[in-house]
């Protein structure tokens, strides 16, 4: 059976189950034997997500029994979940090469930053970008702007920790500003919030109200204290003096 026939059969099965689709069934870009299904998700009047996890599992099991390998991606109608929707697509379509993604949208654009696991060939970057753009076009008419973090000068964990040490207490916006001043690329606030959460879970920083970050003792020990002009303690003293001037 050709892929076209398989796609038609899958769509017929979903239609018989009265499943709302967010876009056409497509062939997996990395595995031609796998099919990607975009389900339309929403929250009903009772606050229950439709379709739920059990229904999604039932759909997948039924299609597997029919002999089809499928990946189900829930496209949430709520624009606040655009990041999760695109992340789900990328993980299902390019799990071997994509580590993470971060997406935000405004009235005109959807900005997507994709973090590959390694440096890729240009053809692969193009394939991921084209596939992602096509996916987003299935449910949005906004212009899509895609960038890859491996092509950018994004800050490492140690760089972010040093910025926090110098500026603590320091907010997310202030961290972003300091990093940009140092010549680093900060994809967006979603990207930075994810990076900070990862550092926090590693035990190197803590978060306090009203939305400010501090280094933990573990974070301080990780940086150490060099007794020269590059010492973090001297740098912090200079930073405090700059603020007061």
C-alpha positions in Angstrom: 0.0 0.0 0.0 1.4 3.4 -1.0 1.8 6.2 1.6 -1.0 8.1 0.0 -3.4 5.1 0.5 -2.1 4.8 4.1 -2.7 8.5 4.8 -6.3 8.2 3.5 -6.9 5.1 5.6 -5.6 6.7 8.8 -7.8 9.8 8.1 -10.8 7.6 7.6 -10.2 5.8 10.9 -9.9 9.1 12.7 -13.0 10.5 11.1 -15.0 7.5 12.2 -13.8 8.1 15.7 -15.0 11.8 15.4 -11.5 13.0 16.2 -10.9 16.7 15.6 -7.7 17.2 13.5 -5.5 20.3 13.7 -3.9 19.6 10.4 -3.4 16.8 7.8 -1.8 13.5 8.6 1.8 13.7 7.4 4.7 11.3 6.8 7.5 11.5 9.4 10.4 13.5 8.0 13.0 11.2 9.5 11.2 7.9 9.3 9.1 7.3 6.2 7.3 4.3 7.9 6.0 6.6 10.7 3.0 9.0 10.4 2.4 12.2 12.4 -1.1 13.0 13.5 -2.0 16.5 14.7 -4.9 16.4 17.2 -6.8 19.5 18.1 -6.8 20.0 21.8 -9.0 22.3 24.0 -10.3 22.7 27.5 -14.1 22.2 27.8 -16.5 24.1 30.0 -15.7 21.8 33.0 -12.0 22.5 32.8 -11.2 19.1 31.3 -8.7 18.7 28.5 -10.0 17.1 25.3 -8.8 14.7 24.2 -7.4 13.3 27.4 -4.4 11.1 27.9 -6.5 7.9 28.0 -8.3 8.8 24.7 -5.0 9.6 23.1 -3.6 6.2 24.2 -6.7 4.5 22.8 -6.3 6.2 19.4 -2.7 5.2 19.2 -3.4 1.6 20.2 -6.1 1.3 17.6 -4.0 2.6 14.8 -1.1 0.4 15.9 -3.4 -2.6 15.7 -4.3 -1.6 12.2 -0.5 -1.8 11.4 0.3 1.9 11.4 3.2 3.5 13.4 2.0 6.9 14.5 3.1 9.9 16.6 0.2 11.9 18.0 0.9 15.6 18.6 -1.6 17.7 20.5 -2.0 21.2 19.1 -3.5 23.3 21.8 -6.1 25.9 20.8 -4.7 28.1 23.6 -2.0 30.3 22.1 -0.2 30.3 25.5 0.8 26.7 24.8 2.4 27.5 21.5 5.8 26.6 23.0 4.6 23.2 24.1 2.9 22.5 20.8 6.0 23.3 18.7 8.3 21.4 21.1 6.1 18.4 20.9 6.3 18.5 17.1 10.1 18.8 17.0 10.6 16.0 19.6 8.4 13.7 17.6 9.9 14.6 14.2 13.5 15.2 15.0 14.2 13.5 18.4 17.6 12.3 17.2 19.0 15.8 16.5 16.8 18.3 18.5 17.6 18.8 22.2 15.1 21.6 22.9 13.1 24.5 21.5 11.7 27.8 22.8 8.8 29.6 21.1 6.9 32.8 21.7 4.4 34.8 19.7 3.1 38.3 19.4 0.5 39.9 17.2 2.6 39.5 14.1 5.2 36.8 14.5 5.9 33.4 16.0 9.6 33.3 17.0 11.1 29.8 17.3 14.6 29.0 18.6 15.7 25.4 18.1 18.6 23.9 20.1 20.2 21.0 18.1 22.2 18.3 20.0 25.2 19.0 17.8 26.3 21.1 14.8 24.3 20.0 11.7 24.8 20.2 8.0 23.1 23.1 6.3 20.7 20.7 4.5 19.5 19.4 7.9 19.0 22.9 9.3 16.9 23.7 6.2 14.9 20.4 6.5 14.0 21.2 10.2 13.2 24.8 9.5 11.0 23.9 6.5 9.2 21.2 8.4 8.6 23.4 11.4 7.3 26.3 9.3 4.9 23.9 7.5 3.7 22.6 10.8 3.0 26.0 12.2 1.2 27.1 9.0 -1.3 24.3 9.6 -2.8 26.3 12.5 -1.5 29.8 12.3 -1.1 32.5 9.6 1.4 34.5 11.5 4.9 34.9 10.0 7.3 32.3 11.4 10.9 33.2 12.3 13.2 30.3 13.1 16.8 30.4 14.5 19.1 27.7 15.7 21.1 28.2 19.0 24.2 26.4 17.7 24.6 29.1 15.1 24.3 31.8 17.8 26.6 32.9 20.7 24.3 31.8 23.5 25.7 32.0 27.0 26.9 28.9 28.9 25.7 28.0 32.4 28.8 29.4 34.0 28.4 32.7 32.2 24.8 33.1 33.4 25.9 32.2 37.0 28.7 34.8 36.9 26.1 37.4 35.8 23.8 36.5 38.7 26.7 36.6 41.2 27.6 40.2 40.1 24.1 41.4 40.0 22.2 39.6 42.7 19.4 40.2 43.6 18.7 40.3 39.9 15.6 39.7 37.8 15.2 37.7 34.6 15.0 40.9 32.5 18.2 42.3 34.1 20.0 39.0 33.5 19.0 39.2 29.8 20.2 42.8 29.6 23.6 42.0 31.1 24.1 39.1 28.8 23.3 41.2 25.8 25.7 43.9 27.0 28.4 41.2 27.1 27.8 40.3 23.5 25.8 37.1 24.0 22.6 36.2 22.1 19.6 35.6 24.3 16.9 34.0 22.1 14.0 35.2 24.2 12.6 35.2 27.8 11.3 31.6 27.4 14.8 30.4 26.5 16.4 32.2 29.4 13.7 31.1 31.8 14.3 27.5 30.8 18.1 27.9 31.2 17.7 29.5 34.7 15.3 26.7 35.8 17.9 24.1 34.7 20.6 25.9 36.7 18.2 26.2 39.7 17.4 22.5 39.6 21.2 21.8 39.5 21.3 23.6 42.9 23.5 26.5 41.8 20.9 29.4 42.1 17.7 30.1 44.0 14.7 32.2 43.1 13.0 34.5 45.6 10.1 36.9 45.5 9.7 39.3 43.8 11.2 37.4 41.0 14.9 37.7 41.7 17.8 35.3 41.5 20.6 34.6 43.9 23.5 32.2 43.9 23.4 29.3 46.4 26.5 28.2 48.4 27.0 25.5 45.8 27.0 28.0 43.0 29.5 30.2 44.9 31.8 27.2 45.4 31.5 26.3 41.8 32.8 29.7 40.7 35.5 29.9 43.4 37.3 33.1 44.3 40.5 33.9 42.4 42.8 36.4 44.1 43.5 38.6 41.1 41.8 41.2 39.0 39.4 38.7 37.6 38.2 37.6 41.1 34.4 37.4 41.3 34.5 39.2 44.6 36.4 42.2 43.0 34.1 42.2 40.0 31.0 42.3 42.3 32.5 45.2 44.3 33.0 47.1 41.1 29.5 46.3 39.9 28.0 47.6 43.2 30.1 50.8 42.9 28.9 51.3 39.3 25.2 51.0 40.5 25.7 53.7 43.2 27.5 56.1 40.8 
